Amino acid sequence: MEDKRTHELPELYAPNGGEGPYSYSQNSNYQRGVVEAAKEKINEAIANHFDIQTFCGTKNPVCIVDLGCSTGANTFITVQNIVEAIKLKYKSKGVNAQIPDFLVFFNDNVSNDFNTLFKSLPPNRQYFAAGVPGSFHGCLFPKASLHLIHSSCALNWLSKIPIEVMDESSPAWNKGRIHYTNAKKEVLEAYETQFAKDMESLFSRAQELVVGGLLVLFVPAVPDVMSNSDTFTGTELDILGSCLMDMAKVGLVEEAKVDSFNVPAYYTPPKKLKALIERNGNFSIKRMEVLNNQKKHLILQSSSLRSLYLKAVLEGMIEKHFGNEILDELFNRFTHKIEGSSFFLNPETEKLIILFVLLERNN
């Protein structure tokens, strides 16, 4: 019988909605830093690779999608950057009068707070807007209907938790942990395998792009040579898992509940992502490099702010699995564990990178 747990995640996972102090929109400084650093890369990608000849003499709109848009202002900044870059290309070619309309699709899982997203739409936007709920690992658009697909800080989230890490009979059973950080190699391998499957699904988006269409990705990743625990994110998840185990020891949660909870996030090394793209064959790699985003955006100035950030991202997932009665205790424990840590307040200890990947659909 098929394990239904593998189908839960797309419906359940979403950062905190709304605009309150625990919302993703108020706790996405890191993602904002990526957006700001990405503007130059987007401008260059469109200037050098976006084919405006496709639209000359037609009334067809330029169709753009932001995969994993979430709820905050970051997606609007990115979309505006893309639209302005395309308009600038028209002007540079002397065809201002032929600038087409723009249709932007905002995509995220069905549990995303689209109400907050659309309530926040810029009133002076230069595009038509539409929402497309659903996992970007599945079919979303008609064939050859899109001209540019963008995604930022979303591809590190897996479509589902690997079955093996929740199976007591599997060598990859992740007992007592909630992530592959510092876990057995079999756990890491299970995450890697699921990421590879997800990327194959993502690259099937090629059929939704026109020939020559662009896929612009900003992917949270790790350097090719490092341990699987040598990042803020990995260490924080390890600490959060230890807080859950501490609570299990005093009877505040069931240990079996902790054993069956895993955070579906994976950070790929560049070489492995490059190999997956080449193996798929639907795209040509135009650029693939590390984004030079300033580390000031990575560092939050106190343990409480780091806790807020993690809570904004994971609260819904934790609440669904454990119930909401443990949330305050869990994040209070997490805050105390990292309090005063020079590791978390020092930007030089952060090894997480952002990969800028520009792909063009092959014929």
ROBA-625340 format. One line per 3 residues: number of its first residue (from 1); for each residue x, y, z of N, C-alpha, C, O, CB. Coordinates in steps of 0.05 Angstrom, whole numbers. Glycine has a CB too. Layout:
N
NUM) X/Y/Z/X/Y/Z/X/Y/Z/X/Y/Z/X/Y/Z ~ ... $
//
This chain:
363
1) 17/-24/0/0/0/0/18/25/0/38/26/14/-19/0/24 ~ 10/45/-16/26/69/-17/25/85/9/3/87/20/17/86/-41 ~ 47/95/17/49/111/42/38/139/37/50/155/23/78/112/52 $
4) 15/145/50/2/170/45/17/194/56/13/217/48/-26/170/57 ~ 36/188/74/52/210/85/67/225/64/73/249/67/70/200/107 ~ 74/211/43/91/223/22/76/244/6/88/260/-9/102/202/4 $
7) 49/244/9/33/263/-6/23/287/10/9/304/0/10/249/-19 ~ 31/288/36/20/308/53/34/335/49/20/356/51/23/300/82 ~ 59/335/44/75/360/46/65/383/29/63/405/39/103/354/40 $
10) 60/379/3/52/402/-13/27/416/-2/24/441/-6/46/393/-41 ~ 9/402/11/-15/414/22/-9/428/48/-22/448/55/-36/393/26 ~ 11/418/64/15/427/91/36/449/93/34/467/110/23/405/108 $
13) 57/448/76/79/466/80/73/494/69/66/497/46/104/455/68 ~ 76/513/86/76/541/78/86/557/102/81/551/125/47/551/70 ~ 102/578/96/110/596/118/86/610/130/64/609/118/130/617/107 $
16) 89/622/153/67/636/166/57/659/149/72/675/139/77/647/193 ~ 31/659/146/18/680/130/13/705/146/24/708/168/-8/671/119 ~ -3/724/135/-9/749/149/15/768/148/34/764/134/-17/743/177 $
19) 12/789/165/33/810/166/41/816/195/52/837/200/23/835/153 ~ 35/797/213/41/801/241/70/795/248/86/789/230/24/784/258 ~ 78/797/273/106/794/282/117/766/277/142/763/275/109/801/311 $
22) 100/746/274/110/718/269/107/710/240/112/687/233/94/699/287 ~ 99/729/223/94/723/195/120/721/179/141/732/187/76/744/182 ~ 119/707/157/142/705/139/148/732/127/172/739/124/136/685/116 $
25) 128/748/121/132/774/109/149/792/127/163/810/117/106/787/102 ~ 147/789/153/162/805/172/189/792/180/204/804/195/146/810/196 ~ 194/768/171/218/753/179/231/739/155/239/716/157/210/732/200 $
28) 235/755/134/248/744/110/270/762/100/273/767/76/227/740/87 ~ 286/772/120/308/790/114/329/776/96/340/788/78/321/800/139 ~ 334/751/102/354/736/85/345/735/56/361/740/38/357/707/96 $
31) 320/728/52/309/726/24/310/753/11/314/755/-13/281/715/25 ~ 305/775/26/306/802/15/334/808/5/338/820/-16/297/823/35 ~ 354/799/21/382/803/13/388/790/-14/403/801/-30/400/793/34 $
34) 377/766/-18/381/752/-43/368/767/-66/380/770/-87/369/723/-41 ~ 344/777/-62/330/792/-82/346/817/-90/349/823/-114/302/800/-73 ~ 357/831/-71/372/855/-77/398/849/-92/405/863/-111/379/870/-51 $
37) 411/827/-84/436/819/-98/430/808/-125/448/809/-143/451/799/-81 ~ 406/797/-129/399/784/-155/393/803/-177/393/796/-201/376/766/-151 ~ 387/828/-171/378/847/-192/397/849/-215/389/848/-238/373/875/-179 $
40) 423/852/-209/443/855/-230/444/830/-248/446/832/-272/470/861/-218 ~ 442/807/-235/443/782/-250/419/779/-269/421/770/-291/444/758/-231 ~ 396/787/-259/371/786/-275/374/805/-299/367/798/-321/346/793/-258 $
43) 384/829/-294/387/849/-315/406/838/-337/400/840/-361/399/875/-304 ~ 428/826/-329/447/815/-348/435/792/-364/439/789/-388/473/806/-334 ~ 420/774/-349/409/751/-362/389/759/-384/389/747/-406/395/733/-342 $
46) 372/779/-378/352/787/-398/365/803/-421/358/799/-444/331/805/-384 ~ 385/820/-414/399/835/-435/413/817/-455/413/823/-479/419/854/-422 ~ 424/795/-445/440/778/-462/425/754/-474/433/743/-494/463/767/-447 $
49) 403/746/-462/391/720/-470/360/721/-475/350/702/-487/396/700/-450 ~ 346/742/-467/318/743/-471/312/751/-500/321/772/-509/304/762/-451 ~ 296/735/-514/292/740/-543/267/756/-548/244/746/-547/289/712/-558 $
52) 270/782/-552/247/799/-557/236/797/-585/214/806/-591/254/829/-551 ~ 251/784/-603/241/780/-630/216/763/-631/200/765/-650/263/767/-648 ~ 212/747/-610/188/730/-608/163/747/-608/142/738/-617/190/712/-583 $
55) 165/771/-598/141/788/-593/137/810/-614/116/821/-616/142/800/-566 ~ 158/815/-629/156/837/-649/134/831/-669/133/810/-681/183/841/-663 ~ 116/851/-672/94/848/-691/71/832/-681/52/826/-696/105/835/-716 $
58) 72/824/-656/49/808/-644/37/824/-621/49/843/-611/58/780/-635 ~ 14/816/-612/1/828/-589/1/809/-565/-13/813/-546/-28/835/-596 ~ 17/788/-567/19/769/-545/34/781/-521/53/795/-524/33/743/-555 $
61) 24/775/-497/38/786/-473/62/769/-466/64/746/-474/18/786/-449 ~ 81/781/-452/103/766/-441/93/753/-416/82/766/-398/128/785/-434 ~ 95/726/-414/85/711/-392/108/702/-373/126/689/-382/69/686/-401 $
64) 106/711/-348/127/706/-328/114/692/-305/91/697/-298/140/733/-319 ~ 129/673/-292/119/661/-268/141/661/-247/165/657/-252/110/632/-273 ~ 133/667/-222/151/665/-199/142/641/-183/121/640/-170/150/691/-181 $
67) 159/620/-183/154/595/-169/162/598/-140/184/606/-134/168/571/-182 ~ 143/591/-122/149/594/-93/149/622/-84/167/632/-71/176/581/-87 ~ 128/637/-92/127/666/-88/123/674/-59/131/696/-51/104/678/-104 $
70) 111/657/-42/104/662/-14/85/687/-12/69/691/-30/130/667/2 ~ 88/703/9/68/724/15/80/752/16/65/771/14/55/718/40 ~ 106/754/19/117/780/25/123/797/0/115/790/-22/142/777/40 $
73) 136/820/5/142/839/-16/164/830/-34/168/841/-56/148/866/-4 ~ 179/810/-26/203/801/-42/195/793/-70/210/800/-89/217/778/-28 ~ 173/779/-73/166/770/-100/158/794/-118/164/793/-142/142/751/-98 $
76) 146/815/-106/139/839/-122/164/854/-131/165/864/-154/121/858/-106 ~ 184/855/-114/209/868/-122/222/853/-145/232/865/-164/229/870/-98 ~ 223/827/-143/235/810/-164/220/814/-190/233/818/-211/235/781/-156 $
79) 194/812/-189/178/814/-214/182/841/-227/184/843/-251/148/809/-208 ~ 183/862/-211/187/889/-221/214/891/-235/217/903/-256/184/910/-199 ~ 234/879/-222/261/878/-234/261/865/-262/273/875/-281/281/864/-216 $
82) 246/842/-264/245/828/-289/231/844/-311/240/847/-333/230/801/-285 ~ 208/856/-303/193/872/-322/209/896/-332/210/902/-356/166/881/-310 ~ 222/910/-314/238/933/-321/261/925/-339/268/940/-358/248/947/-296 $
85) 274/902/-334/296/893/-350/287/887/-378/302/893/-398/309/868/-337 ~ 263/875/-381/253/869/-408/246/894/-423/252/897/-447/229/850/-407 ~ 234/913/-409/228/939/-422/253/954/-431/254/966/-452/211/957/-403 $
88) 273/952/-414/299/965/-420/311/953/-445/323/967/-461/318/963/-397 ~ 308/927/-449/318/914/-473/304/924/-498/317/929/-518/316/883/-471 ~ 278/928/-496/263/939/-519/273/967/-525/277/973/-549/232/939/-512 $
91) 277/983/-504/286/1010/-509/314/1011/-521/319/1028/-539/285/1026/-483 ~ 331/993/-512/358/992/-522/359/984/-552/378/991/-566/375/973/-506 ~ 338/970/-561/337/961/-589/321/981/-606/317/977/-630/324/934/-591 $
94) 311/1003/-593/297/1023/-608/269/1016/-616/258/1026/-636/312/1031/-632 ~ 256/997/-601/229/988/-608/210/993/-585/194/976/-578/229/958/-616 ~ 212/1018/-574/195/1024/-550/165/1020/-556/150/1012/-539/200/1053/-542 $
97) 157/1027/-580/128/1025/-587/118/996/-587/94/992/-586/123/1038/-614 ~ 137/977/-588/128/949/-590/130/935/-564/127/910/-563/145/935/-611 ~ 134/949/-542/135/936/-515/108/923/-510/87/936/-510/142/956/-493 $
100) 108/896/-505/82/882/-501/72/886/-472/85/897/-455/86/853/-507 ~ 48/875/-468/37/873/-441/52/851/-426/65/834/-438/7/868/-441 ~ 50/852/-399/62/831/-383/41/817/-366/24/830/-353/84/843/-365 $
103) 42/791/-365/24/775/-349/41/759/-330/57/742/-338/6/756/-366 ~ 38/763/-304/54/750/-283/37/731/-267/16/738/-257/67/771/-265 ~ 47/707/-265/34/686/-249/50/682/-223/74/677/-223/32/659/-265 $
106) 36/685/-200/48/680/-174/40/652/-165/17/646/-161/39/702/-154 ~ 61/635/-162/56/607/-155/67/600/-128/89/608/-121/68/589/-177 ~ 51/584/-113/61/571/-89/42/549/-82/21/546/-95/64/592/-65 $
109) 48/534/-61/31/512/-52/3/523/-45/0/546/-39/43/497/-28 ~ -16/505/-45/-44/513/-41/-48/524/-13/-67/540/-9/-63/489/-45 ~ -31/517/6/-33/527/33/-21/555/37/-23/567/59/-21/508/53 $
112) -9/566/16/3/593/18/-19/614/23/-42/610/14/18/599/-8 ~ -12/635/37/-31/656/43/-33/675/19/-21/697/18/-23/672/68 ~ -49/667/-1/-52/683/-25/-68/709/-19/-66/728/-34/-66/667/-47 $
115) -85/708/1/-100/732/8/-82/755/16/-85/778/6/-120/726/32 ~ -62/749/33/-42/770/40/-26/778/15/-21/802/12/-24/760/62 ~ -19/759/-1/-3/765/-25/-18/785/-43/-6/805/-51/2/739/-41 $
118) -43/779/-49/-57/797/-68/-67/823/-56/-71/843/-69/-81/782/-80 ~ -71/822/-29/-77/847/-15/-54/867/-17/-58/891/-15/-85/841/14 ~ -29/855/-19/-5/872/-19/5/879/-47/25/892/-50/17/858/-4 $
121) -9/871/-68/-1/877/-95/4/907/-99/-12/923/-91/-21/867/-116 ~ 27/915/-111/32/943/-115/11/956/-132/4/945/-154/60/947/-128 ~ -1/978/-124/-23/990/-139/-14/1001/-166/-29/1003/-185/-35/1013/-123 $
124) 12/1008/-168/22/1019/-193/38/999/-210/56/1007/-225/40/1043/-187 ~ 32/974/-206/47/953/-220/43/955/-251/23/965/-260/38/925/-211 ~ 63/946/-265/63/948/-294/57/921/-308/67/915/-329/90/958/-304 $
127) 40/905/-295/34/878/-305/7/869/-295/-3/879/-275/56/858/-297 ~ -5/851/-309/-29/837/-300/-21/814/-282/0/802/-287/-47/827/-324 ~ -36/809/-261/-28/789/-241/-49/767/-239/-73/771/-241/-24/802/-214 $
130) -38/742/-234/-56/719/-230/-42/700/-210/-17/699/-209/-62/705/-256 ~ -58/686/-194/-47/667/-176/-50/638/-186/-71/632/-198/-61/669/-148 ~ -30/622/-182/-31/594/-191/-22/576/-168/1/572/-164/-12/590/-216 $
133) -42/566/-153/-35/549/-130/-28/521/-139/-40/510/-158/-58/548/-110 ~ -9/509/-126/-1/482/-132/29/478/-131/44/498/-134/-11/474/-159 ~ 38/454/-126/67/448/-125/80/453/-152/69/444/-173/72/420/-116 $
136) 103/466/-153/117/470/-178/131/445/-188/146/445/-208/137/493/-176 ~ 128/423/-173/139/398/-182/118/383/-199/124/361/-210/147/380/-158 ~ 94/395/-202/74/383/-220/67/402/-242/77/424/-243/49/376/-204 $
139) 50/393/-260/42/409/-283/25/433/-274/7/430/-258/26/392/-303 ~ 32/456/-284/19/481/-276/8/497/-300/-13/511/-297/37/498/-260 ~ 21/496/-323/14/513/-345/12/497/-371/23/475/-373/35/535/-348 $
142) -2/508/-391/-3/495/-418/25/495/-430/43/510/-423/-23/510/-436 ~ 29/477/-450/54/475/-464/61/502/-478/43/515/-490/54/452/-483 ~ 86/509/-477/97/532/-492/81/558/-486/76/574/-504/96/527/-522 $
145) 74/561/-461/58/585/-454/73/606/-438/64/628/-434/34/576/-437 ~ 98/599/-429/114/617/-413/139/626/-427/150/612/-444/121/604/-386 ~ 148/650/-420/173/660/-432/195/662/-412/219/661/-419/167/688/-444 $
148) 189/665/-386/209/666/-366/198/654/-340/177/663/-330/220/695/-361 ~ 213/635/-328/206/624/-303/228/632/-283/251/629/-288/204/592/-304 ~ 219/642/-260/238/651/-239/231/636/-213/208/630/-207/236/682/-235 $
151) 252/630/-198/248/619/-171/272/628/-153/295/626/-162/245/588/-171 ~ 266/637/-129/287/645/-111/282/634/-83/260/637/-72/288/676/-109 ~ 302/620/-72/301/610/-45/277/591/-41/264/591/-20/300/632/-24 $
154) 271/575/-61/249/556/-59/257/527/-65/245/508/-55/227/564/-77 ~ 277/523/-82/284/496/-91/298/479/-70/301/455/-74/302/498/-116 ~ 305/491/-48/316/476/-26/295/460/-11/301/442/5/332/494/-7 $
157) 270/467/-15/248/453/-2/239/429/-19/232/432/-43/223/472/3 ~ 240/405/-7/233/381/-22/203/379/-25/188/390/-9/244/356/-7 ~ 194/364/-45/166/360/-50/153/341/-29/129/342/-24/161/349/-78 $
160) 170/324/-17/160/306/3/184/296/20/207/298/11/145/283/-9 ~ 179/286/43/199/275/60/206/247/50/188/231/45/190/274/90 ~ 232/241/47/239/214/38/227/192/56/229/194/81/270/211/37 $
163) 214/173/45/201/151/60/221/137/78/214/131/101/188/131/41 ~ 245/133/69/265/117/83/271/128/111/277/113/130/290/114/67 ~ 271/155/113/280/167/139/259/164/160/264/169/184/286/196/135 $
166) 235/155/153/213/150/172/207/121/176/189/114/191/188/165/164 ~ 223/103/163/219/75/164/238/62/184/262/62/179/222/62/136 ~ 227/50/205/244/38/226/261/16/215/282/10/227/227/28/249 $
169) 253/3/194/268/-20/183/289/-11/163/304/-28/153/249/-40/170 ~ 290/15/157/309/25/137/335/34/150/335/44/172/297/48/121 ~ 358/29/136/383/40/146/383/70/148/400/82/162/406/30/128 $
172) 365/83/134/363/112/134/343/123/155/337/147/155/355/122/106 ~ 333/105/173/314/115/193/328/136/210/350/132/221/305/91/212 ~ 316/160/211/329/183/224/320/186/252/310/208/260/323/208/208 $
175) 323/166/268/314/166/296/328/188/312/352/191/312/319/139/309 ~ 311/204/326/322/224/344/331/250/331/341/267/345/344/213/360 ~ 328/252/305/336/276/291/313/285/272/295/270/266/362/270/274 $
178) 315/310/264/294/321/246/305/330/220/290/342/204/280/344/260 ~ 330/324/214/343/333/189/367/315/184/374/299/201/351/363/190 ~ 379/318/161/403/302/155/428/313/168/450/300/167/407/299/125 $
181) 426/337/180/450/348/193/461/329/214/447/321/233/442/375/206 ~ 487/322/211/501/305/230/489/277/232/494/262/251/502/318/257 ~ 471/270/213/459/243/214/476/223/198/497/230/188/430/245/202 $
184) 467/198/197/481/177/183/481/184/153/464/198/143/468/150/187 ~ 501/173/139/504/179/110/479/169/95/472/180/74/529/165/99 ~ 466/148/105/442/138/91/420/158/91/404/160/73/433/111/104 $
187) 418/174/113/398/195/115/404/217/94/386/225/79/397/208/143 ~ 429/226/93/437/245/73/431/235/44/421/250/28/466/253/76 ~ 437/210/39/433/198/13/403/198/6/396/202/-18/445/170/12 $
190) 386/193/26/357/193/20/348/221/12/332/224/-6/342/183/45 ~ 358/241/26/351/269/19/362/275/-9/347/288/-25/363/288/40 ~ 386/267/-15/398/273/-41/381/260/-63/377/272/-84/427/263/-42 $
193) 372/235/-58/356/221/-78/330/235/-84/321/238/-106/351/192/-69 ~ 317/244/-62/292/258/-65/296/285/-80/279/293/-96/279/263/-38 ~ 317/299/-74/323/324/-87/327/319/-117/317/335/-134/349/337/-75 $
196) 341/298/-124/345/291/-153/318/286/-167/314/295/-190/364/267/-156 ~ 300/272/-153/274/267/-165/259/293/-169/245/297/-189/258/248/-147 ~ 261/311/-149/247/336/-150/257/353/-173/242/367/-187/249/351/-124 $
199) 283/353/-177/295/369/-198/286/358/-226/282/374/-244/326/369/-196 ~ 284/333/-228/274/321/-253/246/331/-259/239/337/-282/275/290/-252 ~ 229/332/-238/202/342/-241/203/372/-248/187/381/-265/186/338/-215 $
202) 220/387/-235/222/416/-241/230/420/-270/219/438/-283/242/429/-222 ~ 249/405/-279/259/409/-306/239/401/-327/242/407/-351/285/393/-311 ~ 218/387/-319/196/382/-338/180/407/-344/164/408/-362/176/360/-326 $
205) 186/429/-328/175/455/-335/184/464/-362/173/483/-373/183/476/-314 ~ 204/451/-374/213/459/-400/191/458/-421/190/475/-438/235/440/-410 ~ 172/440/-418/150/438/-438/131/462/-435/116/468/-454/135/412/-435 $
208) 132/475/-412/115/499/-409/127/524/-419/114/545/-422/107/502/-379 ~ 154/523/-424/168/546/-435/168/545/-466/167/524/-478/197/547/-425 ~ 168/569/-478/172/570/-507/201/562/-512/218/563/-494/166/598/-518 $
211) 207/553/-536/235/547/-544/251/572/-540/244/593/-551/237/536/-573 ~ 274/570/-526/290/594/-521/282/608/-495/295/628/-488/289/612/-544 ~ 260/599/-482/252/612/-457/272/607/-435/288/589/-436/224/600/-449 $
214) 271/625/-415/291/625/-394/281/614/-368/258/619/-360/302/652/-391 ~ 297/599/-354/292/590/-327/314/603/-309/337/597/-312/292/559/-324 ~ 305/622/-292/324/637/-275/321/628/-246/300/633/-234/319/668/-278 $
217) 342/616/-235/340/604/-209/361/616/-190/384/621/-197/344/574/-210 ~ 352/620/-165/370/628/-143/366/606/-121/346/606/-108/365/657/-132 ~ 386/589/-119/383/564/-104/401/564/-79/425/566/-81/390/540/-121 $
220) 389/563/-55/405/559/-31/421/533/-33/410/512/-38/388/559/-5 ~ 447/534/-28/465/512/-33/488/512/-13/490/530/3/475/512/-62 ~ 505/492/-16/530/491/0/554/488/-18/550/477/-40/528/468/22 $
223) 577/496/-10/601/492/-27/605/462/-33/596/445/-18/626/504/-14 ~ 619/456/-54/624/428/-62/639/413/-41/635/389/-38/638/427/-89 ~ 657/426/-27/674/412/-7/667/424/20/677/445/28/704/415/-13 $
226) 651/409/36/645/416/63/629/394/76/619/376/62/629/443/65 ~ 626/395/102/609/375/116/580/382/113/573/405/107/618/372/146 ~ 563/363/119/534/368/116/522/383/140/498/387/142/519/342/112 $
229) 540/392/159/530/407/182/541/435/183/535/450/202/537/392/207 ~ 557/442/163/573/467/165/558/491/154/568/505/137/599/463/150 ~ 533/495/163/518/518/155/501/526/179/495/510/197/500/513/130 $
232) 493/552/180/474/561/200/449/544/200/440/533/221/467/590/196 ~ 438/541/176/412/527/174/413/499/185/396/491/200/402/527/145 ~ 434/484/176/437/457/186/440/456/216/428/439/229/460/443/172 $
235) 457/473/227/462/473/256/437/481/271/431/469/292/485/492/263 ~ 422/500/261/397/509/274/377/486/275/364/482/295/385/533/260 ~ 375/471/253/356/449/253/365/427/272/348/414/285/353/438/225 $
238) 391/423/274/402/404/293/394/412/322/387/395/338/432/401/290 ~ 397/437/328/391/447/355/361/445/360/352/438/382/400/476/358 ~ 345/452/340/316/450/343/308/421/348/291/416/365/301/461/318 $
241) 320/402/334/315/374/339/323/366/367/309/350/379/329/357/318 ~ 345/376/377/354/369/404/334/380/425/330/368/445/382/380/409 ~ 322/403/419/302/414/437/277/396/438/266/392/459/293/443/428 $
244) 270/385/415/247/367/415/254/341/430/237/331/444/240/360/386 ~ 278/331/428/286/307/443/287/313/473/280/296/489/313/297/433 ~ 296/337/480/296/344/509/268/344/519/263/335/542/309/372/513 $
247) 249/354/503/221/355/511/210/327/513/193/321/530/205/372/492 ~ 219/309/495/210/281/496/219/268/522/204/252/533/220/266/472 ~ 243/274/531/254/261/555/238/268/580/238/253/600/283/269/559 $
250) 225/292/580/209/300/604/179/297/599/163/307/614/216/329/611 ~ 173/283/577/145/276/572/128/298/559/103/296/559/133/268/596 ~ 140/319/548/124/340/536/116/334/508/96/344/498/140/366/536 $
253) 131/316/495/123/305/469/130/276/468/146/266/484/137/321/445 ~ 118/261/450/124/233/447/150/230/430/153/243/410/101/217/434 ~ 168/213/440/193/209/425/187/198/397/201/205/378/211/190/440 $
256) 167/181/394/160/170/368/151/192/349/156/190/325/137/149/371 ~ 139/213/360/131/236/344/155/250/333/156/259/310/113/255/360 ~ 176/252/349/201/265/340/214/248/319/223/259/299/220/269/364 $
259) 214/222/323/226/204/303/213/205/276/226/201/256/226/175/314 ~ 187/212/276/173/212/251/171/240/238/157/244/218/145/201/255 ~ 185/259/251/184/287/240/211/293/228/232/291/241/177/307/262 $
262) 211/302/203/235/310/189/230/335/173/209/337/160/246/287/171 ~ 249/353/173/246/378/158/254/373/129/277/364/124/263/401/170 ~ 237/378/110/242/371/82/259/392/67/249/403/47/216/367/67 $
265) 282/398/77/300/418/64/326/405/57/338/391/73/304/443/83 ~ 336/410/33/362/399/24/377/421/10/367/437/-6/358/375/5 ~ 403/422/16/421/443/5/442/429/-13/460/415/-3/435/460/27 $
268) 439/433/-39/455/418/-58/483/431/-62/485/455/-61/441/417/-84 ~ 503/415/-66/529/425/-76/526/432/-106/510/419/-120/552/405/-72 ~ 540/452/-116/537/460/-144/542/438/-164/527/435/-183/556/483/-150 $
271) 563/421/-159/569/400/-178/546/381/-182/541/371/-204/594/385/-169 ~ 532/375/-160/510/356/-162/486/368/-178/473/354/-193/501/347/-135 ~ 481/394/-173/460/407/-188/466/408/-218/449/403/-235/454/435/-177 $
274) 491/415/-224/500/416/-252/497/389/-266/488/388/-289/529/426/-253 ~ 504/368/-252/501/341/-263/472/334/-269/466/321/-289/514/320/-245 ~ 454/342/-251/426/337/-255/415/352/-279/399/341/-294/410/344/-229 $
277) 423/377/-282/414/393/-305/424/380/-331/408/377/-350/424/422/-303 ~ 449/372/-332/460/361/-356/448/333/-362/443/327/-386/491/357/-353 ~ 442/318/-342/430/292/-346/401/295/-357/393/279/-374/429/276/-320 $
280) 387/316/-349/360/320/-358/359/327/-388/343/316/-403/346/342/-342 ~ 377/345/-397/380/351/-425/360/371/-437/362/377/-460/378/327/-440 ~ 340/381/-421/321/399/-432/331/428/-433/319/444/-448/296/399/-415 $
283) 353/434/-419/362/461/-418/392/463/-424/407/444/-420/357/473/-390 ~ 400/486/-434/428/493/-437/435/512/-413/420/530/-407/434/507/-464 ~ 458/506/-401/467/523/-378/481/548/-390/502/546/-402/486/507/-359 $
286) 469/571/-386/481/596/-396/499/608/-375/521/619/-381/459/616/-403 ~ 491/606/-350/508/616/-328/502/599/-303/479/591/-298/504/646/-322 ~ 523/594/-287/520/581/-262/542/590/-244/566/582/-248/519/550/-265 $
289) 536/606/-224/557/617/-207/545/625/-180/521/625/-176/569/642/-220 ~ 563/630/-161/554/637/-134/546/667/-134/561/684/-144/577/632/-113 ~ 523/672/-122/514/700/-120/529/714/-97/531/703/-75/483/701/-115 $
292) 538/737/-102/553/752/-82/534/769/-65/534/794/-67/575/770/-96 ~ 517/755/-49/499/770/-32/513/777/-6/528/761/5/473/754/-27 ~ 508/801/4/523/810/27/514/795/52/490/790/57/518/840/31 $
295) 534/788/68/528/771/92/513/786/114/503/774/132/554/761/103 ~ 511/812/111/496/827/131/467/818/132/453/820/152/497/857/126 ~ 457/808/109/429/799/108/426/771/121/403/764/127/420/797/78 $
298) 447/757/125/446/730/136/444/731/167/433/712/179/469/714/128 ~ 454/752/179/458/752/207/436/768/221/431/791/215/485/763/215 ~ 422/755/240/403/769/256/417/775/283/433/759/292/377/751/260 $
301) 410/797/295/426/808/316/421/796/343/436/803/362/422/837/318 ~ 402/779/346/398/767/372/386/739/369/377/732/347/378/784/389 ~ 388/723/390/377/696/389/347/696/385/336/678/373/384/681/415 $
304) 333/716/397/304/718/394/296/723/365/276/712/355/293/740/412 ~ 312/739/351/306/745/322/311/720/305/296/714/286/323/768/312 ~ 331/705/312/336/679/297/314/660/302/305/646/284/364/667/306 $
307) 304/659/326/281/642/333/256/650/318/241/633/308/276/642/363 ~ 251/676/316/228/686/301/230/678/272/210/670/260/226/717/303 ~ 254/680/260/257/673/232/251/643/228/236/636/209/286/678/224 $
310) 261/626/245/256/597/242/227/591/247/215/573/234/274/581/262 ~ 215/604/266/187/600/272/169/608/249/150/594/242/179/616/297 ~ 176/630/236/160/639/213/160/619/190/141/616/176/170/666/203 $
313) 182/605/187/185/585/166/173/558/173/161/545/156/215/582/159 ~ 177/549/198/171/521/205/146/518/223/137/495/227/194/509/219 ~ 135/539/233/114/536/253/90/519/243/81/502/257/104/563/261 $
316) 81/525/218/58/510/208/63/480/206/46/464/213/50/520/181 ~ 87/473/197/95/445/195/96/431/222/87/408/225/122/443/180 ~ 108/445/242/111/434/269/83/431/282/78/411/294/129/452/286 $
319) 67/452/279/40/451/291/24/428/280/9/415/295/26/477/286 ~ 26/423/254/10/402/242/18/374/253/2/357/256/13/402/212 ~ 44/371/259/54/345/268/51/342/298/44/320/307/83/343/260 $
322) 57/363/314/57/360/343/34/373/357/29/367/381/83/371/353 ~ 19/391/343/-1/407/357/11/434/365/35/437/368/-12/392/382 ~ -7/453/369/3/480/375/11/485/404/23/505/410/-18/500/368 $
325) 5/466/422/11/470/450/40/469/456/49/478/478/-4/450/467 ~ 57/458/439/86/456/445/102/480/433/125/482/439/97/430/434 ~ 89/496/417/104/516/401/120/536/419/144/540/414/86/531/383 $
328) 106/548/438/120/567/455/143/555/470/165/566/471/101/580/475 ~ 139/532/482/160/518/497/183/511/479/207/514/486/149/493/510 ~ 177/501/455/198/492/437/216/516/428/240/514/430/186/479/412 $
331) 204/538/420/220/560/410/233/576/433/253/589/429/203/578/393 ~ 221/575/457/235/586/480/261/570/486/282/582/491/217/586/505 ~ 259/544/485/282/527/489/303/532/468/327/534/473/274/497/490 $
334) 294/535/443/313/540/421/327/567/425/352/569/422/298/540/394 ~ 312/587/433/324/614/438/345/612/459/367/624/456/302/634/446 ~ 339/598/481/358/596/503/383/581/495/405/587/504/345/582/527 $
337) 380/561/478/404/545/470/423/561/453/447/556/454/395/520/455 ~ 413/579/437/431/594/419/438/621/431/454/636/419/419/597/392 ~ 427/628/454/432/654/466/461/659/472/475/642/483/416/656/492 $
340) 471/681/463/498/688/468/519/673/451/543/676/456/504/684/496 ~ 510/658/432/528/643/416/543/661/396/530/674/379/513/620/401 ~ 569/662/397/584/677/378/583/665/350/586/679/330/614/679/387 $
343) 578/639/349/575/626/323/553/638/307/556/644/283/571/596/327 ~ 529/641/319/506/651/305/507/681/299/493/691/282/481/645/320 ~ 524/696/313/526/724/309/550/733/291/554/756/286/528/739/335 $
346) 565/713/282/589/719/266/583/711/237/581/688/230/613/703/277 ~ 582/731/219/576/725/191/597/707/177/591/694/157/573/750/175 ~ 621/707/187/642/691/175/639/661/179/651/645/165/670/699/185 $
349) 622/654/198/618/625/202/596/613/184/593/589/183/610/620/231 ~ 582/630/170/561/621/152/573/611/125/587/626/112/540/644/146 ~ 567/587/119/578/575/94/557/571/72/563/564/50/591/548/100 $
352) 531/576/79/510/573/59/515/593/36/522/616/41/482/578/72 ~ 511/584/12/514/601/-12/488/602/-27/470/585/-23/537/591/-30 ~ 486/621/-45/463/622/-64/475/618/-92/492/634/-101/447/649/-61 $
355) 465/598/-106/473/594/-134/455/609/-153/430/607/-151/473/564/-140 ~ 467/624/-171/452/636/-193/454/617/-216/476/612/-226/463/665/-199 ~ 431/607/-226/431/588/-248/413/599/-270/389/604/-265/422/560/-239 $
358) 424/604/-294/409/613/-317/408/591/-338/429/583/-348/421/639/-329 ~ 384/581/-343/380/560/-363/363/569/-386/344/585/-382/368/535/-349 ~ 369/559/-410/352/565/-433/341/540/-444/355/520/-447/369/580/-455 $
361) 316/540/-451/303/516/-461/314/509/-489/316/526/-506/273/519/-463 ~ 322/483/-491/332/474/-517/309/469/-537/285/469/-529/347/448/-514 ~ 315/466/-562/295/461/-583/282/433/-578/265/425/-593/308/461/-611 $
//
